[in-house]
Amino acid sequence: MKRLVAILLLAAAMAWAAPAPAGNPEVPEKFISVDEAKALVDRRQRITFIDVRERMQFDDLHIKGAINIPLGTLPASLAEISRTEFIALY
């Protein structure tokens, strides 16, 4: 009985210490205000605005130059997004 308990405790400890499965890579994220976003534009920093709303909402009103990638399709569309400039999702 003691041996079984020891084996179960060892198995639990090993499972807890195992590395997490690979998932999406870590991405540095920062929440910025509208004023901070405008300051980036005013300084002419390269920035891509991605509107994550549905197409109909995007068509009604969006930031000039923004691209529309609805939130539900964002993971599948990551290859379309530049990795060399600042990205702002809204």
Secondary structure by P-SEA (a helix, b strand, c coil): caaaaaaaaaaaaaaaaccccccccccbbbbbcaaaaaaaaaaccbbbbbbcccaaaaaacccccbbbbcccccccccccccccbbbbcc
